[in-house]
Amino acid sequence: MNVAPATAPLRRLADYLGALGARWGLPADACRVHGYLYVAARATPETALRGALELDEGALAGALAWLIDYHLVDGDREAGWRTGSDPWELVIRALDERRRRELAPALTVLRDCQRELHGAGDAVADAQVGKLLTLLDDIAAIDAQARRLSPRLLRQMVGLGGIAARLIDRTLGRSRP
């Protein structure tokens, strides 16, 4: 029997994810739709999405277009929209798209700016851009190595890190924010 998901908790979670996504520079409505589809764990028609999330047709169309572009949902108007059920897979897919769209262009801009600043005589700006470039080069290197790991090993490593952090919290007490 296909039971409809509880509306209030799904709506609350979807709204939270929309606000959280917006703080990370993501479209709030896309995050709301994605969160709803993930927790619902079934193909959901557009009419049900619009009703559950109180989105107009244009807002839902924009959210779905963004999610399709980021390879986070599939489906169609008739059969309904769905997303994956593995949160790790979804995070990795989203990070892959962010990397592809943001990391390489940022590195290009920083390298170009640093080249221009070398001859401009502004040592302070040159040094500051250099620091940013080093940071992004380090992030790109970590990312490249992390992508070499299997998803299973990556999950285990993060899981072990979480276990270690909780053990330290229990042993030494929580750190101050």
HELIX and SHEET records of a PDB file:
HELIX    1   1 THR A    7  ARG A   23  1                                  17    
HELIX    2   2 ALA A   28  ALA A   40  1                                  13    
HELIX    3   3 GLU A   46  LEU A   53  1                                   8    
HELIX    4   4 GLU A   57  ASP A   69  1                                  13    
HELIX    5   5 PRO A   87  ARG A   98  1                                  12    
HELIX    6   6 ARG A   99  LEU A  103  3                                   5    
HELIX    7   7 ALA A  104  HIS A  118  1                                  15    
HELIX    8   8 ALA A  123  ARG A  148  1                                  26    
HELIX    9   9 PRO A  151  LEU A  172  1                                  22    
SHEET    1   A 2 ASP A  74  ASP A  76  0                                        
SHEET    2   A 2 GLY A  80  ARG A  82 -1                                        
END                                                                             
